[in-house]
């Protein structure tokens, strides 16, 4: 840690150190001050290492940091929702790991991080904390209490994602803009550090103006970036999802992935309330999906809750059925008026833009308005299949154990939620929905996003579906047809 902490702090110290050197004219004095700054980072690392301890006392974990004042953080073992073990590059070279404890607290205020424990200690603590093992009454430091060999958790693999499926990575779109991000970072570096790098900030502006005056070079550069999107995007995807493994370990779902930074995330099966299957337009054409778990009290669920990267849909259905539970019912379609609303939203804005552009072309005959007219007409035409696909993606259902809602087109998401996870219902209806006779039904869930929507269902579906999923809640407020019928002799 005396090596890792100073190296980790170097990016934030680079500008101040360069400023000291430039202001001092690269003299012996400026080198002395820069050296003093580097020595200060090492001293700071020594203090951080020497003043931090952790200890498992009975049914709680305590982390202590003491120098002038003492800070103690206590985490009850029963509140631990998951343990994340990662090995960044420098940690891996030194045989160390970072162990992060998730308690599900908002904002992560109650989380603890043990940075720099050995790999063996990280795995031992992970098994110990997740199993909530009872510790002796005496205050024995965790590092001095190794568990017996026969207490090693039993692992059962669910799926090892084949490396050839990493080729699906560019379809997700999440990593496709990597070339543009790198190019933008390089441009920002040139303008910010132009003087320090020796060619001056004015030179960076001159290069930008020179390229702007030659649009064909900008076009070639943009084409090269577009061609590089699947290559660099696929490489980034492979780095983050290398050797993705999902397994079950003593009541936990454990997902491991990563090439440079190997990461292991544990999700308690008892707190998993369902899963979310997501696919984009390109993924849908290829028949692949991604899967996230819906877990109570999980922080950073977009990253930590991932169960599967891009895999074929039948594989995802089989894995989720085995790991969490299958959904065995067809989705019910939404009323035809929902299709009209999808088409209107996808076509009308571009149609109005085309109308305004046509009027402007008739009045000015400017090339810019001609371009806008053609683009808006193309987008309005593309809105028809997009709207139809959005309608085809709408659906909801219930199989007696789990309910499901689905929506979206460019990013289609189907959430499958256990009935026991539903804690409430909400009916939302805008002015336009009231005129169309539809509404949005939201199932309140104490996990994941907190609520999952069935968009533009009919009024009858909005009343019948909650009564079907949670009949005992609504029974006191419903009357049978016999009670409504007039009495007879």
HELIX and SHEET records of a PDB file:
HELIX    1   1 UNK A    4  UNK A   23  1                                  20    
HELIX    2   2 UNK A   28  UNK A   50  1                                  23    
HELIX    3   3 UNK A   77  UNK A   79  5                                   3    
HELIX    4   4 UNK A   89  UNK A   93  1                                   5    
HELIX    5   5 UNK A  106  UNK A  108  5                                   3    
HELIX    6   6 UNK A  119  UNK A  130  1                                  12    
HELIX    7   7 UNK A  142  UNK A  144  5                                   3    
HELIX    8   8 UNK A  149  UNK A  151  5                                   3    
HELIX    9   9 UNK A  163  UNK A  172  5                                  10    
HELIX   10  10 UNK A  178  UNK A  197  1                                  20    
HELIX   11  11 UNK A  201  UNK A  212  1                                  12    
HELIX   12  12 UNK A  215  UNK A  241  1                                  27    
HELIX   13  13 UNK A  269  UNK A  271  5                                   3    
HELIX   14  14 UNK A  281  UNK A  286  1                                   6    
HELIX   15  15 UNK A  301  UNK A  304  1                                   4    
HELIX   16  16 UNK A  313  UNK A  323  1                                  11    
HELIX   17  17 UNK A  336  UNK A  364  1                                  29    
HELIX   18  18 UNK A  367  UNK A  393  1                                  27    
HELIX   19  19 UNK A  419  UNK A  421  5                                   3    
HELIX   20  20 UNK A  431  UNK A  436  1                                   6    
HELIX   21  21 UNK A  459  UNK A  469  1                                  11    
HELIX   22  22 UNK A  471  UNK A  474  1                                   4    
HELIX   23  23 UNK A  475  UNK A  477  5                                   3    
HELIX   24  24 UNK A  481  UNK A  484  1                                   4    
SHEET    1   A 3 UNK A  52  UNK A  57  0                                        
SHEET    2   A 3 UNK A  60  UNK A  66 -1                                        
SHEET    3   A 3 UNK A  70  UNK A  76 -1                                        
SHEET    1   B 7 UNK A 112  UNK A 118  0                                        
SHEET    2   B 7 UNK A  96  UNK A 102 -1                                        
SHEET    3   B 7 UNK A  82  UNK A  87 -1                                        
SHEET    4   B 7 UNK A 262  UNK A 268 -1                                        
SHEET    5   B 7 UNK A 252  UNK A 257 -1                                        
SHEET    6   B 7 UNK A 245  UNK A 249 -1                                        
SHEET    7   B 7 UNK A 155  UNK A 160 -1                                        
SHEET    1   C 6 UNK A 306  UNK A 312  0                                        
SHEET    2   C 6 UNK A 288  UNK A 295 -1                                        
SHEET    3   C 6 UNK A 272  UNK A 280 -1                                        
SHEET    4   C 6 UNK A 411  UNK A 418 -1                                        
SHEET    5   C 6 UNK A 402  UNK A 407 -1                                        
SHEET    6   C 6 UNK A 395  UNK A 398 -1                                        
SHEET    1   D 3 UNK A 422  UNK A 428  0                                        
SHEET    2   D 3 UNK A 438  UNK A 445 -1                                        
SHEET    3   D 3 UNK A 451  UNK A 458 -1                                        
END                                                                             
